[in-house]
Amino acid sequence: MTHEDLPFEGVKVLDLSQGVAGPYCAMHLARNGADVIKVEPTGSGCWSRQLGKSTGDHTAHSVIVHRGKRSLAVDLKTPEGVAIVQRLARDCDVLVQNYRVGKIDKFALDYESVKKSNPAVVYCWITGFGPKGPRADDPATDSVMQAYTGMMSINRGAGGVPQRIEMLAIDFSTGLYAFQAVAAALYKKATRGRGTYIATSLLESSLALQEGAMMESHLQGGAGEPIGAPVGMFRTRDGYMSVNARRDAHFQRLARLIGKDEWIDDPRYSDARSRVTHREELMELLRPIFATKTS
């Protein structure tokens, strides 16, 4: 597609969010043709600029989440700064923000205030634990959510200890879910002429991301079994190799490749369910074989 063919050409977006989730949502709108104005606080700017090692006034994450946008530094502690952002809010099609509960209201930039002068606005508010409930005021980060929702327990290390996924999986997935919701709301606006209020959270998206794992836990009594066998990481002579040969045809090809044709008719390994039942012994047989071969 050329830039003129992008679906959100002509859409004006006001990005008041900081960090990763909200800015990532707005970045995808920009990639699809929207004109995104990113409002940053004066001084240090959006705190994504402090995520990791700096290169100039950017970090790797701030480059990713802000590409394609126009940036405007505004001091919301001054009446002039507030007036500037309120004017932008009156003229935008989409507003994205991730202020803590109650914090944006004092600038008259909450949904009810913005809707009075811009009734067709698509308003997206991203919080940590949601706008209501006992944890609504609690601070939330990607790491907090990975721990709180049980994602770390799924990602156990070799010793069985829950561990963090070493990337901002929750932040980025929240941004994607928010972008999906905003895109749907823009379709409604285009076809029905009405705006939409969207409230989502890191908590909601982290749970949505784990729907399959939660259903497995429910159906299997709390301890989900492996998705198949052999599936896992193997050390080779010169590195590591990830192997997924859980389907019968794939396992048969693997057995032939490593000279273990007899495994194909072995009742312990002849079908997917049997391989899961005998997973540990199968993995122990495979490890020394892979260790003798280069990746």
Secondary structure, 3 states (H helix, E strand, C coil): CCHHHCCCCCCEEEECCCCCHHHHHHHHHHHCCCEEEEEEECCCCCHHHHCCCEECCEEHHHHHHHCCCEEEEECCCCHHHHHHHHHHHHHCCEEEECCCCCCHHHHCCCHHHHHHHCCCCEEEEEECCCCCCCCCCCCCCHHHHHHHCCHHHHCECCCCCECCCCCCHHHHHHHHHHHHHHHHHHHHHHHHCCCEEEEEEHHHHHHHHCHHHHHHHHHCCCCCCCCCCCEEEEECCCCEEEEECCCHHHHHHHHHHCCCHHHHHCCCCCCHHHHHHCHHHHHHHHHHHHHCCCC
